[in-house]
């Protein structure tokens, strides 16, 4: 049965991909985005052109900020949403350093506005985009949702963990179904320009020099966007009470190997220079996805080589 869903951060990388996936299966979507200038606004607008062109009867874009409580209340009063997919946030571990007040204002206060409105309007399911960065400098071979997450390395993961905890409070007090999805190093078409995959493409195609932290020896659980959106849709469809769930591939890769695969696919070299690993960066990330498999039927299918091939083909076709 088709649902009516509010997607915040709808114009972003994961947001617009989720909007397309929801519309493709027949849902009605209201997308909220403030089009901040963290990166090019026109790039964000382009992310939603397909949705606006192909589904004008089932997609409505609202330009606004999750911190605007009156707007949020009005949207919920008009929308009668079945579920909320809350992806809006100030992103970036490193950029959050020295900007904690603004990150908490947007990421935490904005989330409170949405949680309050969801509670008061009887929304059946609230799905929140968290991050693997909440695990901090974990030494575990694979991160499990029960691992301690009380040592954040920067304000960004601290803000994400704060919303996870708020979700538990709202579930406990108001029986709001809340699922926090911890994303692991997502890449693919529409990738944000500050992410490593995008920087590598720019370096390879436009010969830009980029930093290679720690000699490229860090491991990351690179996860293709289509696998992430598949997990998101399953979470939207399954009110689970209160759950925190890893969404990754479960097969971490050394960063230098990720770079070499993209170089092989493109037939060119990235222009890299060594730099020390920032204090806010974890050395390794790796997702244990047993819980996602069990509760969501999540089954990531796209290998890194296949995913990078798709990304490279998209970049050659879509980017100048």
Legacy VTK file of the C-alpha trace (Angstrom):
# vtk DataFile Version 3.0
C-alpha trace
ASCII
DATASET POLYDATA
POINTS 320 float
0.000 0.000 0.000
1.334 3.429 -0.955
2.450 5.687 1.875
2.684 9.423 2.409
6.182 10.240 3.601
8.028 13.366 4.683
11.684 13.330 3.611
13.891 15.992 5.161
17.160 16.858 3.449
15.424 15.768 0.248
17.828 17.511 -2.130
20.980 15.913 -0.764
22.884 12.864 -1.949
21.043 10.230 0.101
17.879 12.314 0.335
17.279 12.678 -3.401
18.174 9.033 -4.013
15.638 8.020 -1.370
12.992 10.309 -2.872
13.466 8.651 -6.269
13.224 5.173 -4.734
10.057 6.017 -2.791
8.388 7.554 -5.821
9.398 4.623 -8.028
7.388 2.260 -5.856
4.315 4.512 -5.791
4.592 6.498 -2.553
3.624 10.142 -2.155
6.520 12.283 -0.935
6.839 15.732 0.556
10.477 16.814 0.423
11.823 19.465 2.788
15.180 21.126 2.156
16.637 24.532 2.996
19.230 24.431 0.168
22.057 25.627 2.380
25.334 26.523 0.699
27.464 23.705 2.166
27.987 22.894 -1.514
26.579 24.260 -4.771
22.845 24.912 -4.498
22.318 24.261 -8.197
23.802 20.813 -7.749
21.190 20.088 -5.088
18.374 21.394 -7.254
19.543 19.151 -10.084
19.263 16.164 -7.734
15.482 16.613 -7.597
14.733 17.390 -11.234
13.878 13.795 -12.043
11.362 13.626 -9.197
9.793 16.946 -10.169
9.665 16.035 -13.862
8.418 12.467 -13.627
6.149 12.596 -10.569
4.605 16.070 -10.230
1.382 14.577 -8.865
3.133 12.650 -6.067
6.114 14.834 -5.193
5.999 18.218 -3.512
9.130 20.184 -2.656
9.025 22.599 0.255
11.949 24.974 0.766
12.459 25.491 4.463
14.474 24.720 7.564
13.839 21.985 10.127
14.562 24.629 12.781
11.433 26.532 11.683
8.972 25.047 14.177
5.920 26.772 12.687
6.726 25.433 9.212
7.306 21.928 10.543
3.998 22.002 12.421
2.169 23.222 9.326
3.648 20.475 7.155
2.544 17.784 9.585
-0.934 19.290 9.890
-1.330 19.320 6.110
0.517 16.114 5.337
-0.976 13.402 7.540
2.274 11.482 7.079
2.572 7.752 7.568
6.317 8.015 8.143
9.155 10.506 8.463
12.545 9.943 6.866
14.775 12.468 8.601
17.970 12.981 6.589
18.434 16.747 7.014
21.595 17.708 8.886
24.746 19.726 8.778
27.155 17.096 7.475
30.870 16.553 7.871
32.991 15.381 10.773
35.902 17.725 10.098
33.799 20.799 9.264
31.967 20.449 12.572
35.159 21.151 14.517
34.884 24.629 16.011
31.233 24.944 14.971
29.489 22.871 17.619
26.762 25.427 18.374
25.509 25.535 14.791
25.733 21.758 14.369
23.674 21.165 17.491
21.208 23.879 16.538
20.473 22.256 13.179
21.006 18.584 13.926
19.536 18.375 17.417
17.056 21.240 17.733
15.774 20.589 14.217
15.273 16.934 15.117
13.360 17.888 18.273
10.954 19.944 16.161
10.316 16.930 13.943
10.008 14.493 16.840
7.494 16.747 18.583
5.417 17.135 15.436
5.570 13.389 14.704
4.459 12.608 18.262
1.559 15.046 18.176
0.302 14.013 14.732
0.397 10.270 15.338
3.084 9.372 12.786
3.594 5.616 12.875
7.322 5.513 12.090
10.282 7.888 12.400
13.486 6.883 10.573
16.609 8.880 11.369
19.871 9.063 9.452
22.675 8.482 11.929
26.311 7.745 11.159
29.058 5.198 11.688
31.061 8.068 13.185
29.138 7.635 16.464
31.421 4.645 17.188
34.429 6.951 17.535
37.866 5.334 17.657
36.511 1.831 18.209
39.078 -0.937 18.017
36.480 -3.576 17.136
36.986 -5.568 13.955
33.331 -4.944 13.078
31.100 -2.416 14.832
28.021 -3.867 16.543
25.084 -1.703 17.588
25.636 -2.616 21.242
29.214 -1.265 21.223
29.819 1.825 23.403
29.192 5.101 21.586
30.147 7.550 24.303
33.463 8.858 22.959
32.677 11.025 19.899
35.638 12.510 18.052
33.898 15.719 16.879
30.652 17.687 17.304
29.029 16.049 14.250
28.970 12.489 15.637
28.091 13.890 19.070
25.014 15.529 17.526
24.002 12.303 15.793
24.344 10.310 19.001
22.294 12.933 20.831
19.385 12.420 18.424
19.645 8.647 18.805
19.224 9.118 22.562
16.335 11.532 22.077
14.682 8.923 19.895
14.755 6.490 22.793
13.182 9.074 25.100
10.345 9.728 22.631
9.782 6.018 22.163
9.758 5.395 25.910
7.481 8.308 26.769
5.255 8.529 23.710
5.490 5.083 22.026
6.945 6.678 18.894
8.562 4.087 16.635
12.123 5.301 16.048
14.779 3.615 13.917
18.242 5.153 13.729
20.200 3.960 10.699
23.967 4.222 11.061
25.319 4.743 7.537
28.818 3.566 6.619
30.800 5.535 3.973
28.107 5.898 1.330
29.175 6.602 -2.273
27.595 6.646 -5.705
25.945 9.033 -8.200
25.130 12.486 -6.732
27.860 11.941 -4.123
28.569 15.080 -2.098
31.670 16.940 -3.319
33.362 16.745 0.089
33.309 12.936 0.116
36.368 10.951 -0.921
34.781 9.352 -3.986
33.892 12.774 -5.410
37.316 14.203 -4.612
38.970 11.293 -6.412
36.847 11.846 -9.516
37.764 15.528 -9.550
41.423 14.640 -9.087
41.437 12.065 -11.881
39.455 14.098 -14.414
40.507 17.659 -13.585
44.002 16.935 -12.198
43.279 18.438 -8.799
45.680 17.542 -5.994
43.940 16.041 -2.976
45.111 14.956 0.448
45.726 11.294 1.156
45.476 10.970 4.909
47.678 8.468 6.685
49.108 7.093 3.453
45.691 5.706 2.499
46.024 2.965 5.106
42.626 3.609 6.732
39.856 1.059 6.234
36.349 2.120 5.311
33.166 0.102 4.833
32.290 1.609 1.437
28.569 1.113 0.738
26.865 1.847 -2.572
23.906 4.230 -2.544
21.411 1.712 -3.988
22.077 -0.667 -1.105
21.609 2.175 1.367
18.292 3.275 -0.160
17.068 -0.330 -0.194
17.769 -0.505 3.543
16.103 2.867 4.120
12.888 1.796 2.392
12.741 -1.374 4.453
13.168 0.668 7.638
10.420 3.069 6.558
8.064 0.114 6.084
8.808 -1.604 9.412
7.962 0.147 12.686
10.248 -1.621 15.143
9.745 0.187 18.413
13.200 1.603 19.102
16.167 0.269 17.166
19.623 1.390 16.052
20.805 -0.449 12.954
24.050 -0.453 10.956
23.709 -0.036 7.204
27.015 -0.885 5.555
28.372 -3.503 3.225
30.161 -5.466 5.940
33.324 -5.805 3.829
35.741 -2.973 4.700
38.400 -1.968 2.198
41.691 -0.150 2.615
41.322 3.356 1.182
44.335 2.938 -1.087
42.688 -0.114 -2.688
39.495 1.906 -3.254
41.601 4.521 -5.028
43.394 1.937 -7.182
40.101 0.418 -8.365
38.799 3.809 -9.493
42.106 4.519 -11.225
41.868 1.212 -13.083
38.294 1.940 -14.183
39.136 5.440 -15.376
42.502 4.623 -16.898
44.112 7.600 -15.132
45.843 8.364 -11.857
44.615 10.472 -8.982
46.872 13.338 -7.953
47.576 12.728 -4.276
49.806 14.168 -1.593
50.408 12.751 1.855
48.892 14.405 4.916
48.553 13.309 8.550
45.248 11.769 9.557
43.005 14.377 11.247
42.293 13.808 14.915
38.546 13.662 14.187
38.896 10.754 11.733
38.553 7.153 12.867
41.274 4.799 11.667
38.841 2.086 10.628
35.139 1.561 10.128
33.475 -1.782 9.593
29.818 -2.678 9.954
28.446 -5.821 11.470
25.154 -6.006 9.534
23.629 -9.060 11.180
20.933 -6.950 12.827
20.013 -5.248 9.557
19.717 -8.636 7.871
17.537 -9.968 10.686
15.205 -7.020 11.244
15.074 -5.456 7.790
15.952 -8.277 5.426
18.810 -6.021 4.333
21.120 -7.636 1.779
23.758 -5.378 0.162
24.448 -6.589 -3.366
26.756 -4.067 -5.052
30.485 -4.784 -4.776
32.906 -1.886 -4.563
34.216 -2.572 -8.060
30.713 -2.641 -9.527
29.673 0.425 -7.551
32.702 2.427 -8.630
32.049 1.370 -12.216
28.531 2.765 -11.977
29.828 5.942 -10.353
32.448 6.428 -13.042
29.911 5.923 -15.849
27.522 8.398 -14.214
30.246 10.979 -13.729
31.350 10.798 -17.358
27.748 11.212 -18.520
26.357 13.738 -16.072
29.238 15.962 -15.011
30.971 18.695 -17.041
LINES 1 321
320 0 1 2 3 4 5 6 7 8 9 10 11 12 13 14 15 16 17 18 19 20 21 22 23 24 25 26 27 28 29 30 31 32 33 34 35 36 37 38 39 40 41 42 43 44 45 46 47 48 49 50 51 52 53 54 55 56 57 58 59 60 61 62 63 64 65 66 67 68 69 70 71 72 73 74 75 76 77 78 79 80 81 82 83 84 85 86 87 88 89 90 91 92 93 94 95 96 97 98 99 100 101 102 103 104 105 106 107 108 109 110 111 112 113 114 115 116 117 118 119 120 121 122 123 124 125 126 127 128 129 130 131 132 133 134 135 136 137 138 139 140 141 142 143 144 145 146 147 148 149 150 151 152 153 154 155 156 157 158 159 160 161 162 163 164 165 166 167 168 169 170 171 172 173 174 175 176 177 178 179 180 181 182 183 184 185 186 187 188 189 190 191 192 193 194 195 196 197 198 199 200 201 202 203 204 205 206 207 208 209 210 211 212 213 214 215 216 217 218 219 220 221 222 223 224 225 226 227 228 229 230 231 232 233 234 235 236 237 238 239 240 241 242 243 244 245 246 247 248 249 250 251 252 253 254 255 256 257 258 259 260 261 262 263 264 265 266 267 268 269 270 271 272 273 274 275 276 277 278 279 280 281 282 283 284 285 286 287 288 289 290 291 292 293 294 295 296 297 298 299 300 301 302 303 304 305 306 307 308 309 310 311 312 313 314 315 316 317 318 319
